[in-house]
Amino acid sequence: MTEIAEEDWEVVKHRVESMPAHIKLALGSYGSLSRDDMLTHLEKRDAIGRKMVEMQIGYLKFFKREMEKLAHEQTADNEA
């Protein structure tokens, strides 16, 4: 199992804390989690918390790559 960086745990924790209290996350076979449930799993650093971090960090990395691609395309268009 790959080690998750402390920074990644903290980023996801802060993202969850910023969500509205009524938000729920459906996480496959784990079921539906409230914001408080998500925070509990992140604090415990259990399998559910780990899955949440992997998903969120994966999303953020994807988003970053897409934004970099878009910025590169816009730069190329502006230079043409």
Buried (B, 14 or more C-beta within 10 A) or exposed (E): EEEBEEEBBEBBBEBBEEBEEEEEBEBEEBEEBBBEBBBBBBEEEEEBBBBBBBEBBEEBEEEEEEEEEEEEEEEEEEEE
